[in-house]
Amino acid sequence: MICVTLGRTRHSMMVAEHESLAENGAQLVELRLDWLKRMPELQRLLTERPTPVIVTCRRPEEVGKWRGTEEQRQTLLRQAIVLGAEYVDLEIDIAEQVPRYGETKRIISYHNFKETPVDLDDIYAAMEKQDADYLKLATMANTPEDNIRLLSLVAEAEIPTIAFCMGEMGVPSRILCGKYGSPWTYATFSSERVLAPGQLSFEDMRDIYHYDEVNEDTRVFGVLGDPVGHSYSPILHNAALRHEGINAVYLPLRVPSDVLLPTLKEFEKLDIEGYSVTIPHKEQVLEYTRYHHQSVEDCGAANTLHRNDRGKWFATNTDYPAALKALKEALKLKNPNDPQLAGKQVLMLGAGGVAKAIGLAVVRSGAGLTIANRSNKRGKALAEALNCHHTNWENRGSVHADILINCTPVGMFPNVDETPFAQNWLRDGMLVFDTIYNPENTLLLKEAREHECYTLSGLEMFVLQAAEQFDCFVHQPAPVDFMRETLRRAISPVRLN
């Protein structure tokens, strides 16, 4: 179950949003009384409430907004109990001062917005003595492993326990707590109004992660990166898993580079079966396993970790086949009589991980490749590794090419008015491939079409590489057309606004 937290300054807005949530399927709502500017009117909030509620009033020390006295605050909590609220949230230090009464369930809570303390077990043991119906712990994740500590409490609890980490690194525990037995998790009414660090919206919890369907048998996958909050992989993979009827969830996993390898070892406790790997981990992740696909050996980078037939971690690079397939399909549309890369002249902008994979695919297909990168030193190094040509970034417009491939982030949302290649450098009839997928229609592609160039967006490659990963993870073909439309809807201007 998802508990949606409501924090508004006016009673009328809190009542209106509560009704809206009920109409959209919410089963439990937390009323944050401390957000109200005036003294809370509990009769108004609780009479004819459309869903069960948790009544909460947070002090400033728990990053709440309560401006009254502590006596007034505790009086409100007692009043909520007398009025028959389904649940009341009591911090551990005041639990004994607010006695049990009637049918109201007591949630004894502990919050730490700075860390996940080393004496967490002792804190939990003290909470167990406070006449609780439910225990709630929310601590800040300063390392990815903190998620495991909180989830272990949930799994081993004798009293029903809601426990998760806050912050971006804590997002996995907000979703996985249901797998380990948490009665509910918390979400916010809107992604534009987050009441706690790392809190996801009700819409995302319901429609992307399908939290209410997560159970002990749910398989787990995720994307490793730092940062990772911008990634569309969770939208794409979770939609595909649900479309295929697979009981699994795909998580955003923010892991700093300096703790990647020990974190992967700790994550074994979560039974994660596969990872998409993004910046900055594509090279370091190779140290986690000695089993590498040939594409990984050639590129020196991986974007996927999955279990092989013997249950061992296996590293592969799905950018390579995805780029090759996307380019060949685009060339086929451009000229059905000459759909091959062989013999074509290609100018590639960029020298990062994706550029390595695409460059290798281009060279191996028999095309002539020239690399230009904003860091000439890095561009030269990749050109030497691929045994191809290099040109300085300043001279990129003078290179004659049949195909232009942009592997830089220039033009990516929100900098949509930028382009890595001036319009006057484009030639009519050339194929322009932009690996950026958000937006799908970049300025580079818009100007290319004005020059009567053929174009290929990064959306196609992103979907194809994700489809290859899907096959690696669950050992069945991905619903490619469905994934393509899912991503297109996700990056549409309507969603971005």
N, C-alpha and C positions, 0 to 999 in steps of 0.2 A: 504494500500500500504506500502511496505517496502522500505525505502531509505537506500541504502548501502553506507557506508562511505569509501572512498578510501584515504589512506595516504601512499604515496611512495616517496622515495628520488629522483627518476629519472622519467623524463617525459615518457620515453618509457615504463616503467613498469606500470605507471598510465594509459596510453592509452591501453596497452595490457589487463590489468585487467578490464578496462571498457568494452572492447569488449567481454571479457569472461563472464562478468556479464550479458550483453545483450543477449548473446547466451543461458544463463541459466535462462532467464525469468525475470531479474531485470527490473523494470519499472522506477526507479528514482535512481540517483547516486549523492552523495555529493563529490565534489572534494576539498580535503583539501590542499589548495595551500601552507600552512605553512610548510608542510612536505617536500617540494621540496628543495634540497640543493642549486640549482641555482635559479636565479630570474625566476618566473613562466612565461612561454610562453603561454598566453591564446589562441592565434590563434591556436597553435598546439593542445591544449587540447579541444577546442570547435568546431573546424572545423570538420565536418562529425562525430560529436558525436553520438553514437548509441542509447542513451537514453536522456531524459531530465535530466538536472543537477541543483544542488544547488552549487553555488560557495561560498566557505567559506575560511577564512584566520584568524586563531586564534592567539591571542597574548599570551605571556607567562602567563599573569594573568588569562587566561582561560585555562591554561594547554596546550597552543598551542606551536608551534615550530618556530614561525615567528622570524627571526633574523634581518630583515630590520627595517627601520624607520616607524613610524605611518603614515607619509605622503605617503610613498611608498605603504603601505598596503591599505590605502583608495583609492589611485589611481588605484590599481589593481581591487578593488571592483567596482569602477566607470567604468573601462574598460570592466569588465565582463558584466555590464549592457548595455553599448554601443554595445557590440558584440552580444547581444541578448540572454544571458543565461536565462533559464526559471525562475530561482530563484537566489537571492543573500541573504546571511545571514549577517545581520547587528546587532551588539551588541547595546543594548538600549542607551548607552552613545554616540554613533556616528551616530545614525539613522538620525538626522537632518542635519548632514554634508554630507550625500550621498543622493542626491535628486532622486526622482522617474523619470524614463525616459523610453519611449518605452513600451514594453509588459512585461518586467521583473517584476516578483512578489517579493515583499519585505517581508522577514522573519525577524521580530524583535525578538532578542533572549536575554535570560538571563541565565547565568550559575553560579552555586555556588557549588564548589567542597568540601566544608566543612560541609554544613548543608542545611536543608530546613528552611529558616528563618521565624521567627514569624510574620514578616510584609509582608508575601508573597502577601496578597491581595492588599496592597498598591503598591508593585512593579508591580503587574499585571495591576493595574489601570493606572499607569504611562506608561506602555507599550502600552496600548490601545490608547494613544494619539499620537503615533508616526507614523501615516500614514502607517499602516501595512496591508498587505494582509493576513499574518499569524503571529501568535505569537508562540514562542517556549520557554519553560522553562525546564531546566534540573538542578535538585538540588540533593545533596547527602542525601540519606536516612540513618539517624542515628537511627530511630525507624521504625518498620513496618508500623505504622500509617501514616508516611509521604507519603506513597503511596496514601492513601485516600485523603489527602489534594491536591495532584497534579491532581488526577483523578476527583476530584470535580470541579477544574478549567476547565477541558476539558468539563465536562458535562454541565456546566452552561455558557459556553463561547458564546458570540455573534459574535466575530471574530474567525474564525477557529483557533484552538489552539492545538499545539503538546506539551504535558507536561508529564513528567515522572521523576522518581527518578533514580539516579545512585547508584552504589554499589550493592553488592549481595542482600541486603534487598530490593533494588529497582526494581529487575527483574520483579515482578508481574505487576508493572505499565507500563513497556515497552511493555508488551503483552496485558494488559487489556485496554490500552488507546484507542485501536481501538473499543472496545465495547462501550466506552463512547463518541465516535465521533471524535477522532483525525484523521486528514487527512492522516497521515502516522506515522510510527515509524522508529527508526534508528537501523541498524545492521552493523556489520563489515564484511569485505570481507572474513576473515578467523578467526577462534577461536584462532589461534596462533598469531594474530596481532590485539589486542583489543585497540581501540583508546580512549575509555572512560570506567571508572569503571562499571562493571556489563553488559557491552554491549555483546549481543549475536551475533552469526554468522548469516549471511544470510541463510545459509543452515539449521541451527537449527530453525530459525524463520519460514522458509518456510516449512520444512519437519517434524519437531516435533510439533511445535505449530500452524502451518497452519494459520498464522496471517491474511492473506488476506480473510479468511473465518470467522473471528471473527466479530460478529455484536451485536446489542443491545439485541438480543434474545439468545445469546450464554450463556449456563449454565457454572458454574464455580466450579471446584474441585481443590484440591491441596494436597501436602505433607508438613507436619509441621516437622521441625527439626532444629538443629543447631550443626554442619553445615548441609547443604542440597544440595550443588552444586554437590556432587558426586553421588546423587541418580539417579537410572535408572527408577524410578517410572514415571516421566514425559514422557519418551520415550514409556514405556509400555502402560500406560493408554491413552495417546493421540492417539496412534496407534489403540488401541482397540475401542475407541470412534468413530474414523473416520471410521474404518472397519464396525462398526454397523450403520453408518449413523446418529449418534447423534451429534447435534450441541452443542458442549461443548469443554471446554479447561481445562487442568489440569496443575497447576502451581507449581513451587518450591517456598516454603514459608519459608524463614529463619526467625525464631523467637527465640530470646534469652529466656532462662528459666525465668528470673526475670520479664518478661513482657508478659508471655504466656496468662494468663487469661484476662488481659485488652485488649490484642491484639485480642483475639478471639471475644470479645464483639464488638470491633471496626470493625472487619472484617464482622460483620453482615451487614454493609452498602454495602458490595460488593456482597451480596446475594450468598455467597459460600454455596454449598449444601452438601459437604462432604469432609472429610480430611483423608488421610493416616497419621499416626502418627509414627514418628521414634525417635531415640535418640536425646535429653534426656527427651522427653515429655510424655513417655508412662504411667507414673504414675501420674504426675501432671495434665494431661488432664482430669482425672477422676473427678476433682473438678469442671469442667465446667458443668457437668450434673449429675443429680441423677438417670438417667435412664441407667442401666448397664445390659448387657447380663451376664448370669451366668458364662461364661468363664472369664469375666473381674473380677467378684467378687472372683473367685477362684484363678486367676493369680495375681490379684492386679495390672494389667496393661492392657492398651488398645492400639491397633494399628490402630483403625478406629473410626471416628466420622461420623455419618450420621443422617439424619432426620428420625424419626419413622413415623408411620401412622398418628399420631396427630400433626406432624410438629415439635416435640420436638427433641432436640439433644439426640442421643442414642450412647453409647459407646460399642464397641464389640472388640473381639480379633480374627482375622482371622488366626493368626499363629497356634492356637490350631487345628482347623479342617484341615488346610493345612498340618501340620506336620503329623498328624494321617493318613491322606489319602496317603501321599507320602510314609510313612513307610510301610503301609499295601500293597501298590502296589509293592514296592520293595521286600517285603517278599514273595509275591505271585510269583514273577518272580524267586526268589531264590529257593522256594520249594512250588509248587502249592498245595501240600497236607498239608502244615502247614503254612498258611499265617497269623497267628494270633500273636500278640505281647504277649499275655498271656503266662506266664511261661518262657519267654526269660529273659536273664540277660543283662542289658544295662549299659554301662559306658558312662556318659555324661560329656564332658569337657566344663566348663563355667557355669556362674551363673547370666547372664544378663537377659534382658527382654525376648528374644527369648528362652533362656534356661528354664525360668519359664513356658512358654506355652508348650514347648515340654515335659518338665519333668512332668507336670501335665497330659498331654495326655498319656505318657508312664505308669505312675503309675495307672491311671484310667483304663488302658487297661489290668491290671493284670501282668505287667512285673516287674521284680526286678530292681531297679534303684540305681546306685552308682554315686555320683557327685564328680568331682575333679575340682577345680578352682585355678587359680594362686594366688588369695587372699583366703587363707584357711578360714578366718573368714567369708567371704561372702558365700563361698561354704557350710560351716557348716550351716549357717542361712537358705539357700535355702533347704538343706537336711532336716532340722528340719521342715520347712514349708510344705514340701511334704511328710514328714514321711518316708524318705528313707535313704539309707546309704551314708556316706561321706568318702572319702579318701584324704590324703594330695596330693597336686600336684606332689610332688617328688615320690610318690608311685603309680601313675596312671598306670604305665606299668605292675604292678603285679596283677592287677584286672582281673579275668577271666570274659570275656563277650562274648555274642553272637552278640551283636550289639554295635558299637562305634559311638557316635554322637559328632561331634565337633561344639560347639556353640561359640567358641572364634574367634577373627579376625585373628588369626595366619595363614598365608598363603594367605591372601587377597592381591590383587593388590594394590601397586606395589611390595610387599614383597613376591613374588611368590616362592622363594627358601626356605621358612620356612615351618615347619610342627609342629603341636602341639603334635605329637605322633610318637616316633621313629619307624622306619620300623621293627626293630627286635622284637618289642612288638606286632606286628600284628600276628594274627593266620589265617591260611588258612581256608577259608569257612565262616568267619564272615562277617556280613554286616557292611560296613563303610559308614556313612552318614555325609557329610560335608555341613553345612548350608551356607558356602560361595558360592556365585554364580559368582563372578568375581575374578579370572578366573573360568570357569565352571570346568575345569580339574585341580584341585589343586595338589600340591605335595603329600599331604596325599592320595588323590584318586589314583594318579599314582602308588605310592608305594603299596597301597592296592591291586591294580589289579595284580601287580607283585607277590603278595602273594596268588593269586587266591581267593581274597576276592570279595564279591559282593559289588557294590558301588552305592551310591545315591548322586547326586550333589545338591547343594543348589538352583540351577536354578529351579528345579522342585517345590520345596517348595515356592520359591519366586513367581513363576507364579501362583501357586494354591492360595496363600494368596491374591495376587493381584486380581485374578479372583473372590474370595469371596467378596473383597471390591467393585469390579465393580458391582456385583449383588446388594450389599447394596446401592450403589450410584444411579443406574439407574433402578433398579428393573427388570432386565432381565439377563439371563445367559450370561456369558462372552465367547468370542471366544478363548478358552483355547489353542488350537493348534496354532492359529495365534499368540497369545501372547508369546507362548514358542519360536516360530521361530523368532519373533521380538526381544526378549531379547537375543537370541543366536547370532543374527547378530550384535546387539549393542555392545556386549562384545567381539566380535571376534578380533583377533590381528590386522586385517586390520584397524578397526576403532580406536583401541587404539594407533596405530602408527600415 
